[in-house]
Amino acid sequence: MPDEFSPSGLRRIRRLAFWVRLMCVVGALAVVFLPFVFWAQADWVAQVLRDEWRLPLVQLDTASRLGGLAASLIPAGLLVYVCWHMWALFGCFADGELLARTPAEHLRRLGLGLTVLAAVQPVSQTLVVLAVTLGNPPGERRLWFGLSSQHYLVLLFGLLLLALAQVLLEGSRVAEENREFI
């Protein structure tokens, strides 16, 4: 435990790290299993596609739903990657490793994951729409691509984390130099 950090501060960090890591595990499990549950239930899929995406005519045969599932698993995989690095980052924090290269690297990978996720989400949504409308008759097939403020915010947050990772990396370098002088 570094001398620069108070015991009470480290206790608060460890408590926060416990809860964040627990949320990462729950979130990763949900991200892995929910797409399978969702795409297995044609009525639920039809309702979401109709109500939220305004797609009145969709094909929900097994092949279309498997295509939709595959498209959904692309961002889900990235979210698991993001949850892993957040879990590892807060593990470093819980161990008192605050101004070091390892947490900076986890933060950098977390930021990269979110930045890539911002680009992958709209593509994944396009692939879902293609999967469920490809079997429609000519004139009823849809090609949809959309960007939302959610994608923009994920991109900004990913870039913010990349910048903070660079700052943490520089801070760890300065802390290492200071330790060498002593």
MOLIN-V955645 format. One record per pair of residues at least 24 apart in sequence whose ideal C-beta (glycine too) atoms are under 8 Angstrom apart, sorted by the first residue. I is the first residue (numbers start at 1). GAP is how many residues later the second one is. Records with the same first field share a line. If there is no record, write none. Layout:
I=GAP, GAP
This chain:
1=95
2=94, 96, 97
5=91, 93
10=86
13=80, 81, 85
14=79, 80
16=74, 77
17=73, 74, 76, 77
18=76
20=66, 67, 70
21=66, 69, 70, 73
24=59, 60, 62, 63, 66
25=58, 62
27=52, 56
28=51, 52, 55, 56, 59
31=45, 48, 49, 52
32=44, 48
35=34, 37, 38, 41
36=33
38=34
39=26, 27, 29, 30, 33
40=25
45=87
49=83
53=76, 91
55=74, 77, 78, 87
57=76, 79, 83
58=74, 75, 78
59=73, 74, 75, 76, 77
60=72
61=74
63=72
64=67, 68, 70, 71
65=66, 67
67=60, 61, 63, 64, 65, 67
68=60, 63, 64
70=57, 61
71=53, 54, 56, 57, 59, 60
72=52, 56
74=46, 49, 50, 53
75=42, 45, 46, 49
78=35, 38, 39, 42
79=38
81=28, 32
82=28, 31, 32, 35
85=24, 25, 28
86=24
99=69, 72, 73, 76
100=72, 75
101=68, 71
103=65
104=61, 62, 64, 65, 67, 68
105=60, 64
107=54, 57, 58, 61
108=53, 54, 57, 58, 61
110=51, 55
111=47, 48, 49, 50, 51, 52, 53, 54
112=46, 50
113=45
114=40, 41, 43, 44, 47
115=40, 43, 44, 47
116=42
117=37, 41
118=33, 34, 36, 37, 40
119=36
121=29, 30, 33
122=24, 25, 29
